[in-house]
Amino acid sequence: MKRIDLFAVDARLLLRIVIMFIVFAPCGTRNEAYAQWSHKEGDPLIARPLQILAQPFSKAEWEASNFASEEDLQWFRDAKYGMFLCYGLSTRVKKEMSFSIVPNPKAPDIDSGYEGPFEDKDWKTWPQHMKLEKFNAKEYVEIAKRGGFKYIVLVVKHCDGFHLWDTAHSEFKVTNTPFGRDFTKEIVDACHAANMPIGLYYCQRDWYHPDYMPVDPEKVTRNSLYWDLKPGETSPLGENHQKYIDYQYEVCEELLTKYGKIDLFWWDAAWWGGMFTADMWDGENITRRVRELQPDIIQNNRCSVPGDFDTPEQRLGGYQDWRPWESCMPLTSNWCYTGTATKPLEQIIAMVVRNACNDGNFLLSWGPQWNGEFAESEKARLFEIGDWLKENGRAIYATRGGPWKTAAWGGSTRNGKKVYLHILQRPGETLRLPALPERRVQSATLLNGKAVSFSQNNGILSITLPEAKPGAVDTIVELVLDKSADGLAAIGGAAPSIFADSITYGQVVSHQATVKASSSSQWDPPNSPQTLVAEKPAGGFAFHTVEEMNPWVEIDLGKEISVTGVRVLNRANNGQDRAATLRLSVSNNGKDWDEVWKAEGTEQVWHIPVTEYRGGAYVPGRKARYIRLETRPDAPEFLHLQQVKVWGKKL
């Protein structure tokens, strides 16, 4: 097959320049552009600052790409809840997938901060110990069905390059272990026998393959995980990387021809703000080849082309009904089995519900122990979720999000004339919603059939909320309308802050913090600078330094936590541009600072996710006790801000 680059090099470089202006301007730092969403020019855009998570495509680029049909996507939209099945070499030492074992990841993953402690001569021999004595593919699928999952995504190759199928293109594979059988084939066959849709996770990164070199360190200048071509260079690819691309075609064709129907292909080398690009994988052509081999398949957006669905990671998504999407989260704190505690039942149910209300899917990751058997505590948690879904699943499965957008109280799902209100946080005794256009509610009941009082007057639907059952996470009210709600544009208030996602970002942790500034001036208001972290913002500004070359303010949270985000409200009136060079740093001891963000201009408000690179992705949360906001102007200048809120979680 003849393969061509999707973009000419000059066009690719121009696109990166355009991206820097479109994506990075709102929040400033390059490493915050993740490409967990793909955005077509002219389409609705997720709420700011989630725009930093979107890889932008022009209309022409989008329309030149390849996509599944709406018919092929229907099963995925209906499924809502999938199992992410993760197993690999790192399971032997109860560590995170690949990143926690490989000591020398290849560029651009050099300096990721998560290089593993094991030498190559050690971890590359671990297949000799892979026996999987307790592996039973049929049982795996039975657990999935009992847990309420509607599809499985199976990891077949992660960054360590180990093949969990009987490939003809490498000796580094599961059939060359004491286990000796085709792990992938047995699971795919079991899924087919149980009528369970099956997807394959394939990571383009490969730190084992000798020809893998999407970024040749000699051709680029690097800034941590990012790179720029040196003068005179036209491509970052290593001399032999085309051989790796050829290998990738061969193994992908193998996966898609040896095992019968494959419903989904889950790539995993996202654009990450320019870290990976489509030409590194021949992304447009290889995704087209996947569709030739499996005409009904759907593919995600992590091959640096738009793909069929978006993939927010370690976070929930906002309301998006114009394009399918799927959040992935681990059952514990890691993608595979490590022996760490599971998330609380209430938290997982709330995540499933919120994603469904926002019109997305939820992919929950876990994996077996080294011997192939699942931990009893983890199975038990999945079965608890399955029991809840067995009782409440009709308000989740085969629904679409809306017609009311999510809010602090919860959200809604719909299917035909039925709308399900998911009350996750009671707003009081009555829930008031804007009436749906040209629709009337005919009845309101709990899922057990018990009637719920309601009224419709003056464009407002009022629901008298019943008392929640003790321990109930979600009180579900079923509304029956006189007309179908399908296709009705979702209504509700303004898009909430991303920090409204308390599951991902936790709670505000700064109201009791102590604050100090680099200096004080005659314009300081009373209680300055402590009012900076008050629950209500100060009138004009909370503090006012003197003119300095490096004015700053520091917030002491009192103890080390996982800081996930910061909201900065600029001065409320004249002088806002004095914060145009604002920077945010975090510290554990108040002395050694790690800069995590800088502004690219003046804003009235900044929403700043605080992330850390873990397991190949930037995820919310960084250990810190101290927050520092400072400016570095060209000439002495004042610093004055109105309010700062810090979000975080306990460690």
For each residue, the residues with C-beta under 8 A, 3 or more apart:
1: 249 285 289
2:
3: 245 282 285
4: 285
5: 8 9 279 282
6: 278 279 282 283 284 285 305
7: 11 12 15 278 279
8: 5 11 12
9: 5 12 13 234 235
10: 13 14
11: 7 8 14 15
12: 7 8 9 15 16 277 279
13: 9 10 16 17 229
14: 10 11 17 18
15: 7 11 12 18 19
16: 12 13 19 20 274
17: 13 14 20 21
18: 14 15 21 22 56
19: 15 16 22 23 24 33 55 56 273 274
20: 16 17 23 24 25 30
21: 17 18 24 25
22: 18 19 25 56
23: 19 20 26 33 51 52 54 56 273
24: 19 20 21 27 28 29 30 32 33 52 273 600
25: 20 21 22 28 600 601
26: 23 48 49 51 52 600 603
27: 24 32 49 52 597 606 607 608 609
28: 24 25 32 597 598 599 600
29: 24 32 596 597 598
30: 20 24 33 223 226 273 274
31: 224 225 226 273 611 613 618
32: 24 27 28 29 52 273 597 609 611 618
33: 19 23 24 30 52 53 55 272 273 274
34: 52 53 270 272 273 313 617 618
35: 38 53 54 55 270 271 272 273 301 302 304
36: 53 54 270 310 311 312 313 315
37: 46 50 53 54 55 301 310 312 325
38: 35 54 55 57 301 306 307 310 323
39: 43 45 46 51 54 55 56 57
40: 43 57 59 62 306
41: 56 57 58 59 62
42: 59
43: 39 40 322 323
44: 320 322
45: 39 48 51 54
46: 37 39 50 51 53 54 317 318 320
47: 50 51 318 495 496 498
48: 26 45 51 607
49: 26 27 52 498 606 607 608 609
50: 37 46 47 53 54 318 498
51: 23 26 39 45 46 47 48 54
52: 23 24 26 27 32 33 34 49 609
53: 33 34 35 36 37 46 50 312
54: 23 35 36 37 38 39 45 46 50 51
55: 19 33 35 37 38 39 270 271 301 304
56: 18 19 22 23 39 41
57: 38 39 40 41 61 62 65 306
58: 41 61 62
59: 40 41 42 62 63
60: 63 64
61: 57 58 64 65
62: 40 41 57 58 59 65 306
63: 59 60
64: 60 61 284
65: 57 61 62 284 287 305 306
66: 284 287 288 291 305
67: 306 307 308
68: 72 73 291 296 297 298 299 308
69: 72 73
70: 73 74
71: 74
72: 68 69 75 296 297 298
73: 68 69 70 76 77 298 308 309 324
74: 70 71 77 78
75: 72 78 79 151 197 263
76: 73 79 151 264 298 309 324 326 361
77: 73 74 324 361 400
78: 74 75 150 397 398
79: 75 76 82 150 151 197 361 397
80: 150 352 355 356 361 362 396 397 398 399
81: 148 149 150 352 361 362 364 389 396 397
82: 79 149 150 151 152 153 199 326 361 362 363 364
83: 144 147 149 151 152 153 363 364 366
84: 153 155 201 328 335 363 364 365 366
85: 140 152 153 154 155 187 365 366 367
86: 97 155 335 336 337 365 366 367
87: 91 155 164 183 336 337 367 368
88: 91 97 98 155 158 160 162 164 336
89: 92 98 101 123 126 127 130 160 162
90: 93 94 95 96 97 98 100 101 160 336
91: 87 88 94 336 337 367 368 369 370
92: 89 126 129 130 370
93: 90 101 118
94: 90 91 337 338 339
95: 90 100 101 116 338
96: 90 99 100 114 334 335 336 338 614 615
97: 86 88 90 100 155 158 159 160 334 335 336 615
98: 88 89 90 101 102 116 158 159 160 205 207 615 616
99: 96 102 105 112 114 115 116 159 614 615 616
100: 90 95 96 97 114 116 615
101: 89 90 93 95 98 116 117 118 123 160
102: 98 99 105 115 116 118 123 159 160 207
103: 115 116 117 118 119 120
104: 115 120 207
105: 99 102 109 110 112 115 159 207
106: 109 110 205 207 212 213
107: 110 213 214 215 216 217 220 222 227
108: 214 215 222 225 226 227 275 276
109: 105 106 112 159 205 207 225 616
110: 105 106 107 217 222 225
111: 222 224 225
112: 99 105 109 115 225 613 616
113: 612 613
114: 96 99 100 613 614 615
115: 99 102 103 104 105 112
116: 95 98 99 100 101 102 103 123
117: 101 103
118: 93 101 102 103 122 123
119: 103 122 123
120: 103 104 123 124
121: 124 125
122: 118 119 125 126
123: 89 101 102 116 118 119 120 126 160
124: 120 121 127 172 208
125: 121 122 128 129
126: 89 92 122 123 129 130
127: 89 124 130 162 172 173 174 176 177
128: 125 177 178
129: 92 125 126 177 178
130: 89 92 126 127 174 177 178 179 370
131: 177 178 179 371
132: 135 179 183 371 372
133: 371 372
134: 368 369 371 372 373
135: 132 179 183 186 368 371 372 373
136: 139 140 372
137: 140 141 186 187 189 190
138: 141 142 190 193
139: 136 142 143
140: 85 136 137 143 144 152 187 190 368
141: 137 138 144 145 152 187 190 191 193 194 196
142: 138 139 145 146 194
143: 139 140 146 147 374 379 382
144: 83 140 141 147 149 152 196
145: 141 142 148 149 194 196
146: 142 143 382 383 386
147: 83 143 144 382 383 385 386
148: 81 145 385 386 388 389 390 393
149: 81 82 83 144 145 152 196 364 386
150: 78 79 80 81 82 196 197 397
151: 75 76 79 82 83 196 197 198 199 263 264
152: 82 83 85 140 141 144 149 187 191 196 197 198 199
153: 82 83 84 85 198 199 200 201 264 266 363
154: 85 164 184 187 188 198 199 200 201
155: 84 85 86 87 88 97 158 164 201 203 367
156: 163 164 165 184 200 201 202 255
157: 161 162 163 164 201 202 203 206 251
158: 88 97 98 155 161 162 201 203
159: 97 98 99 102 105 109 203 205 206 207 616
160: 88 89 90 97 98 101 102 123 207 208
161: 157 158 170 172 206 207 208 209 212
162: 88 89 127 157 158 172 173 174 208
163: 156 157 167 170 172 173 174 251
164: 87 88 154 155 156 157 173 174 183 184
165: 156 173 174 182 183 184 185 254 255 258
166: 173 174 175 182 185
167: 163 170 173 251 254
168: 254
169: 247 250 251 254
170: 161 163 167 173 209 251
171: 176
172: 124 127 161 162 163 176 208
173: 127 162 163 164 165 166 167 170 176
174: 127 130 162 163 164 165 166 177 179 181 182 183 184
175: 166 180 181 182
176: 127 171 172 173 180
177: 127 128 129 130 131 174 180
178: 128 129 130 131
179: 130 131 132 135 174 183
180: 175 176 177
181: 174 175 185 186
182: 165 166 174 175 185 186
183: 87 132 135 164 165 174 179 186 187
184: 154 156 164 165 174 187 188 200 255 259
185: 165 166 181 182 188 189 258 259
186: 135 137 181 182 183 189 190
187: 85 137 140 141 152 154 183 184 190 191 198
188: 154 184 185 191 192 198 259 260 262
189: 137 185 186 192 193 259 260
190: 137 138 140 141 186 187 193 194 196
191: 141 152 187 188 194 196 197 198
192: 188 189 195 196 198 260 261
193: 138 141 189 190
194: 141 142 145 190 191
195: 192
196: 141 144 145 149 150 151 152 190 191 192
197: 75 79 150 151 152 191 263 264
198: 151 152 153 154 187 188 191 192 261 262 263 264
199: 82 151 152 153 154 262 263 264 265 266
200: 153 154 156 184 255 262 264 265 266
201: 84 153 154 155 156 157 158 266 268
202: 156 157 251 252 255 265 266 267 268
203: 155 157 158 159 206 267 268 269
204: 248 267 268 269 276 280 281 303
205: 98 106 109 159 212 268 269 616
206: 157 159 161 203 209 212 244
207: 98 102 104 105 106 109 159 160 161 212
208: 124 160 161 162 172 212
209: 161 170 206 212 244 247
210: 240
211: 238 240 241 243 244 247
212: 106 161 205 206 207 208 209 238 241 244
213: 106 107 216 237 238 239 240 241 244
214: 107 108 236 237 238 241 276 280 281
215: 107 108 219 220 227 236 237 238
216: 107 213 219 220 236 237 238 239 241
217: 107 110 220 222
218:
219: 215 216 229 230 233 235 236
220: 107 215 216 217 227 228 229 230 233 236
221: 227 228 230
222: 107 108 110 111 217 225 226 227
223: 30 226 227 228
224: 31 111
225: 31 108 109 110 111 112 222 272 275 613
226: 30 31 108 222 223 273 274 275
227: 107 108 215 220 221 222 223 236 274 275
228: 220 221 223
229: 13 219 220 233 234 235 236
230: 219 220 221 233
231:
232:
233: 219 220 229 230 236
234: 9 229
235: 9 219 229 279
236: 214 215 216 219 220 227 229 233 280
237: 213 214 215 216 241 242 279 280
238: 211 212 213 214 215 216 241
239: 213 216
240: 210 211 213 243 244
241: 211 212 213 214 216 237 238 244 245 280
242: 237 245 246
243: 211 240 246 247
244: 206 209 211 212 213 240 241 247 248
245: 3 241 242 248 249 281 282 286
246: 242 243 249 250
247: 169 209 211 243 244 250 251
248: 204 244 245 251 252 281 286
249: 1 245 246 252 253 282 286 289
250: 169 246 247 253 254
251: 157 163 167 169 170 202 247 248 254 255
252: 202 248 249 255 256 286 289 290
253: 249 250 256 257 289 293
254: 165 167 168 169 250 251 257 258
255: 156 165 184 200 202 251 252 258 259 262
256: 252 253 259 262 265 290 293 294 297
257: 253 254 293
258: 165 185 254 255
259: 184 185 188 189 255 256 262
260: 188 189 192
261: 192 198 294 296
262: 188 198 199 200 255 256 259 265 294 297
263: 75 151 197 198 199 296 297 298
264: 76 151 153 197 198 199 200 297 298 299 300
265: 199 200 202 256 262 290 294 297 298 299 300
266: 153 199 200 201 202 299 300 302
267: 202 203 204 281 287 299 300 302 303 307
268: 201 202 203 204 205 302 616
269: 203 204 205 276 280 281 302 303 304
270: 34 35 36 55 275 276 301 302 304 311 617
271: 35 55 274 275 276 277 304
272: 33 34 35 225 275 276 618
273: 19 23 24 30 31 32 33 34 35 226
274: 16 19 30 33 226 227 271 277
275: 108 225 226 227 270 271 272
276: 108 204 214 269 270 271 272 280 281 304
277: 12 271 274 280 304
278: 6 7 281 282 283 284 303 304 305
279: 5 6 7 12 235 237 282 283
280: 204 214 236 237 241 269 276 277 283 304
281: 204 214 245 248 267 269 276 278 286 303 304
282: 3 5 6 245 249 278 279 285 286
283: 6 278 279 280 286 287 303 304 305
284: 6 64 65 66 278 287 288 305
285: 1 3 4 6 282 288 289
286: 245 248 249 252 281 282 283 289 290 303
287: 65 66 267 283 284 290 291 299 303 305 307
288: 66 284 285 291 292
289: 1 249 252 253 285 286 292 293
290: 252 256 265 286 287 293 294 297 299
291: 66 68 287 288 294 295 297 299
292: 288 289 295
293: 253 256 257 289 290
294: 256 261 262 265 290 291 297
295: 291 292
296: 68 72 261 263
297: 68 72 256 262 263 264 265 290 291 294
298: 68 72 73 76 263 264 265 308 309
299: 68 264 265 266 267 287 290 291 303 307 308
300: 264 265 266 267 303 307 308 309 310 311 326
301: 35 37 38 55 270 305 306 307 308 309 310 311
302: 35 266 267 268 269 270 307 311
303: 204 267 269 278 281 283 286 287 299 300 307
304: 35 55 269 270 271 276 277 278 280 281 283
305: 6 65 66 278 283 284 287 301
306: 38 40 57 62 65 67 301
307: 38 67 267 287 299 300 301 302 303 310
308: 67 68 73 298 299 300 301 324
309: 73 76 298 300 301 323 324 325 326 361
310: 36 37 38 300 301 307 317 320 323 324 325 326
311: 36 270 300 301 302 325 326 327 328
312: 36 37 53 315 316 317 325 326 327 328
313: 34 36 327 328 617 619
314: 328 329 330 504 617 619 620
315: 36 312 327 501 504 619 620
316: 312 327 351 354 355 358 360 501 503 504
317: 46 310 312 320 325 327 355 358 360
318: 46 47 50 358 406 495 496 498
319: 357 358 359 401 402 405 406 490 495
320: 44 46 310 317 323 325 358 359 360
321: 359 400 401 402 490
322: 43 44
323: 38 43 309 310 320
324: 73 76 77 308 309 310 360 361
325: 37 309 310 311 312 317 320 359 360 361
326: 76 82 300 309 310 311 312 360 361 362 363
327: 311 312 313 315 316 317 351 355 360 361 362 363
328: 84 311 312 313 314 363 364 365
329: 314 343 351 362 363 364 365
330: 314 333 334 335 364 365 366
331: 342 343 348 364 365 366 378 381 382
332: 338 340 341 342 343 366 378
333: 330 338 340 341
334: 96 97 330 337 338 340 615
335: 84 86 96 97 330 365 367 615
336: 86 87 88 90 91 96 97 365 366 367
337: 86 87 91 94 334 366 367 368 369 370 374 375 378
338: 94 95 96 332 333 334
339: 94 375
340: 332 333 334
341: 332 333
342: 331 332 377 378 381
343: 329 331 332 347 348 381
344: 347 348
345: 348 349 381 384 385 388 473
346: 349 350 473
347: 343 344 350 351 503
348: 331 343 344 345 351 352 364 381 385
349: 345 346 352 353 385 388 473 474
350: 346 347 353 354 424 473 474 503
351: 316 327 329 347 348 354 355 362 503
352: 80 81 348 349 355 356 362 385 389 396
353: 349 350 356 357 396 410 411 422 424 473 474
354: 316 350 351 357 358 406 410 411 424 501 503
355: 80 316 317 327 351 352 358 360 361 362
356: 80 352 353 359 360 362 396 399 401 411 413 422
357: 319 353 354 401 402 406 410 411 412 413 422
358: 316 317 318 319 320 354 355 401 406 411
359: 319 320 321 325 356 400 401 402
360: 316 317 320 324 325 326 327 355 356 401
361: 76 77 79 80 81 82 309 324 325 326 327 355
362: 80 81 82 326 327 329 351 352 355 356
363: 82 83 84 153 326 327 328 329
364: 81 82 83 84 149 328 329 330 331 348 382
365: 84 85 86 328 329 330 331 335 336
366: 83 84 85 86 330 331 332 336 337 374 378 382
367: 85 86 87 91 155 335 336 337
368: 87 91 134 135 140 337 371 372 373 374
369: 91 134 337 372 373 374 375
370: 91 92 130 337
371: 131 132 133 134 135 368
372: 132 133 134 135 136 368 369
373: 134 135 368 369
374: 143 337 366 368 369 378 379
375: 337 339 369 378 379
376: 379 380
377: 342 380 381
378: 331 332 337 342 366 374 375 381 382
379: 143 374 375 376 382 383
380: 376 377 383 384
381: 331 342 343 345 348 377 378 384 385
382: 143 146 147 331 364 366 378 379 385 386
383: 146 147 379 380 386 387
384: 345 380 381 387 388
385: 147 148 345 348 349 352 381 382 388 389
386: 146 147 148 149 382 383 389 390
387: 383 384 390 391
388: 148 345 349 384 385 391 392 473
389: 81 148 352 385 386 392 393 396 397
390: 148 386 387 393
391: 387 388 447
392: 388 389 395 396 447 474 476
393: 148 389 390 396 397
394: 397 415 420 447
395: 392 399 413 420 422 447 476 478
396: 80 81 352 353 356 389 392 393 399 413
397: 78 79 80 81 150 389 393 394
398: 78 80 415
399: 80 356 395 396 413 414 415 420
400: 77 321 359 413 414 415 486
401: 319 321 356 357 358 359 360 406 411 412 413 414 490
402: 319 321 357 359 405 412 413 414 485 488 490 491
403: 412 414 419 436 485 488 489 490 491
404: 407 411 412 421 433 434 490 491 492
405: 319 402 411 490 491 492 493 495
406: 318 319 354 357 358 401 410 411 492 496
407: 404 410 411 492 493 496
408: 425 427 496 500
409: 423 424 425 426 427 431
410: 353 354 357 406 407 421 422 423 424 425 474
411: 353 354 356 357 358 401 404 405 406 407 422 424
412: 357 401 402 403 404 419 420 421 422
413: 356 357 395 396 399 400 401 402 419 420 422
414: 399 400 401 402 403 418 419 420 485 486 488
415: 394 398 399 400 418 486
416: 484 485 486
417: 480 481 482 483 484 485
418: 414 415 478 479 480 481 485
419: 403 412 413 414 478 479 481 485
420: 394 395 399 412 413 414 476 477 478 479
421: 404 410 412 431 463 476 477 478 479
422: 353 356 357 395 410 411 412 413 474 475 476
423: 409 410 426 431 465 468 474 475 476 477
424: 350 353 354 409 410 411 473 474
425: 408 409 410
426: 409 423 465 468 475
427: 408 409 430 431
428: 431 465
429: 464 465
430: 427 462 463 464 465
431: 409 421 423 427 428 462 463 465
432: 460 461 462 463
433: 404 460 461 463
434: 404 459 460 461 491 492
435: 439 456 459 460 461
436: 403 439 461 481 485 488 491
437: 488 491
438: 483
439: 435 436 481 482 483 485 488
440: 456 481 482
441: 444 454 456 461 479 480 481
442: 480 481 482
443: 451 479 480
444: 441 451 452 453 454 463 477 478 479 480
445: 448 449 450 451 452 477 478
446: 449 450 452 466 475 476 477 478
447: 391 392 394 395 476 478
448: 445
449: 445 446
450: 445 446 466
451: 443 444 445
452: 444 445 446 463 464 465 466 477
453: 444 463 464
454: 441 444 461 462 463 464 479
455: 461 462
456: 435 440 441 460 461 462
457: 460 462
458:
459: 434 435
460: 432 433 434 435 456 457
461: 432 433 434 435 436 441 454 455 456
462: 430 431 432 454 455 456 457
463: 421 430 431 432 433 444 452 453 454 477
464: 429 430 452 453 454
465: 423 426 428 429 430 431 452 475 477
466: 446 450 452 475
467:
468: 423 426 472 475
469: 472 475
470:
471:
472: 468 469 475
473: 345 346 349 350 353 388 424
474: 349 350 353 392 410 422 423 424
475: 422 423 426 446 465 466 468 469 472
476: 392 395 420 421 422 423 446 447
477: 420 421 423 444 445 446 452 463 465
478: 395 418 419 420 421 444 445 446 447
479: 418 419 420 421 441 443 444 454
480: 417 418 441 442 443 444
481: 417 418 419 436 439 440 441 442 484 485
482: 417 439 440 442
483: 417 438 439
484: 416 417 481 487
485: 402 403 414 416 417 418 419 436 439 481 488
486: 400 414 415 416
487: 484
488: 402 403 414 436 437 439 485
489: 403
490: 319 321 401 402 403 404 405
491: 402 403 404 405 434 436 437
492: 404 405 406 407 434
493: 405 407 496
494:
495: 47 318 319 405
496: 47 318 406 407 408 493 500
497: 500 567 607
498: 47 49 50 318 501 505 565 607 609
499: 505 564 565 567 607 645 647
500: 408 496 497
501: 315 316 354 498 504 505
502: 505 506 507
503: 316 347 350 351 354
504: 314 315 316 501 564 620
505: 498 499 501 502 564 565 609 620 647 648 649
506: 502 509 562 564 647 648 649
507: 502 647 648 649
508: 511 645 646 647
509: 506 513 557 561 563 646 647 648
510: 513 533 555 557 627 644 645 646
511: 508 533 534 535
512: 533 558
513: 509 510 533 555 556 557 558 646
514: 530 555 556 558
515: 529 530 532 533 543 553 554 555 556
516: 529 553 554 556
517: 520 528 529 543 545 551 552 553 554 639
518: 545 548 550 551 552 553 630 639
519: 545 546 548 551
520: 517 524 528 529 543 544 545 546
521: 524 544 545 546 638
522:
523: 544 640
524: 520 521 528 529 543 544
525: 528 531 538 539 540 541 542 543 544
526: 531
527: 530 531
528: 517 520 524 525 531 542 543 544
529: 515 516 517 520 524 532 542 543 553
530: 514 515 527 533 534 542
531: 525 526 527 528 534 538 542 543
532: 515 529 538 542 543 553 555 641 643 644
533: 510 511 512 513 515 530 555 643 644 645 646
534: 511 530 531 537 538 542 643
535: 511
536:
537: 534 542 569 572 642 643
538: 525 531 532 534 541 542 642 643
539: 525 572
540: 525 571 572 573 642
541: 525 538 544 571 572 640 641 642
542: 525 528 529 530 531 532 534 537 538 640 641 642 643
543: 515 517 520 524 525 528 529 531 532 553 639 640 641
544: 520 521 523 524 525 528 541 638 639 640
545: 517 518 519 520 521 548 551 552 553 638 639 640
546: 519 520 521 551 638
547: 636 637 638
548: 518 519 545 551 636 637 638 639
549: 632 633 635 636
550: 518 630 631 632
551: 517 518 519 545 546 548 630 631 637 638 639
552: 517 518 545 628 629 630 631 639
553: 515 516 517 518 529 532 543 545 628 629 630 639 641 644
554: 515 516 517 590 626 627 628 629
555: 510 513 514 515 532 533 626 627 628 629 644 646
556: 513 514 515 516 590 625 626
557: 509 510 513 560 561 563 624 625 626 627 646 648
558: 512 513 514 625
559: 625
560: 557 588 623 624 625 651
561: 509 557 623 624 625 648 649 650 651
562: 506 621 622 623 648 649 650 651
563: 509 557 566 586 610 621 622 623 624 627 646 647 648
564: 499 504 505 506 609 610 620 621 622 647 648 649
565: 498 499 505 607 608 609 610 620 646 647 648
566: 563 584 597 606 608 610 627 644 645 646 647
567: 497 499 605 606 607 608 643 644 645 647
568: 582 584 605 606 608 629 641 643 644
569: 537 572 604 605 641 642 643 644
570: 576 579 602 603 604 605 606 641 642
571: 540 541 574 575 576 578 579 640 641 642
572: 537 539 540 541 569 642
573: 540 576
574: 571
575: 571 578 638 640
576: 570 571 573 579 602 604
577: 580 602
578: 571 575 631 633 637 638 639 640
579: 570 571 576 582 599 602 631 639 640 641
580: 577 599 601 602 631
581: 598 599 631 632 633
582: 568 579 598 599 606 629 630 631
583: 595 597 598 599 629 630 631 632
584: 566 568 595 596 597 598 608 610 627 628 629
585: 593 594 595 596 627 628 630
586: 563 593 594 596 610 622 624 626 627 628
587: 590 591 592 593 594 624 625 626 628
588: 560 592 623 624 625 626
589: 592 625 626
590: 554 556 587 625 626
591: 587
592: 587 588 589
593: 585 586 587 628
594: 585 586 587 622
595: 583 584 585 598
596: 29 584 585 586 608 610 611 622
597: 27 28 29 32 566 583 584 608 610
598: 28 29 581 582 583 584 595
599: 28 579 580 581 582 583 602 603 606
600: 24 25 26 28
601: 25 580
602: 570 576 577 579 580 599
603: 26 570 599 606
604: 569 570 576
605: 567 568 569 570
606: 27 49 566 567 568 570 582 599 603
607: 27 48 49 497 498 499 565 567
608: 27 49 565 566 567 568 584 596 597
609: 27 32 49 52 498 505 564 565 620
610: 563 564 565 566 584 586 596 597 620 621 622 624
611: 31 32 596 618 619 620 621 622
612: 113 618 619 621 622
613: 31 112 113 114 225 616 617 618
614: 96 99 114 617 619
615: 96 97 98 99 100 114 334 335 619
616: 98 99 109 112 159 205 268 613
617: 34 270 313 314 613 614
618: 31 32 34 272 611 612 613
619: 313 314 315 611 612 614 615
620: 314 315 504 505 564 565 609 610 611
621: 562 563 564 610 611 612 648 649
622: 562 563 564 586 594 596 610 611 612
623: 560 561 562 563 588 651
624: 557 560 561 563 586 587 588 610 627
625: 556 557 558 559 560 561 587 588 589 590
626: 554 555 556 557 586 587 588 589 590
627: 510 554 555 557 563 566 584 585 586 624 644 646
628: 552 553 554 555 584 585 586 587 593
629: 552 553 554 555 568 582 583 584 639 641 644
630: 518 550 551 552 553 582 583 585 639
631: 550 551 552 578 579 580 581 582 583 637 639
632: 549 550 581 583
633: 549 578 581 636 637
634:
635: 549
636: 547 548 549 633
637: 547 548 551 578 631 633
638: 521 544 545 546 547 548 551 575 578
639: 517 518 543 544 545 548 551 552 553 578 579 629 630 631
640: 523 541 542 543 544 545 571 575 578 579
641: 532 541 542 543 553 568 569 570 571 579 629 644
642: 537 538 540 541 542 569 570 571 572
643: 532 533 534 537 538 542 567 568 569
644: 510 532 533 553 555 566 567 568 569 627 629 641
645: 499 508 510 533 566 567
646: 508 509 510 513 533 555 557 563 565 566 627
647: 499 505 506 507 508 509 563 564 565 566 567
648: 505 506 507 509 557 561 562 563 564 565 621
649: 505 506 507 561 562 564 621
650: 561 562
651: 560 561 562 623
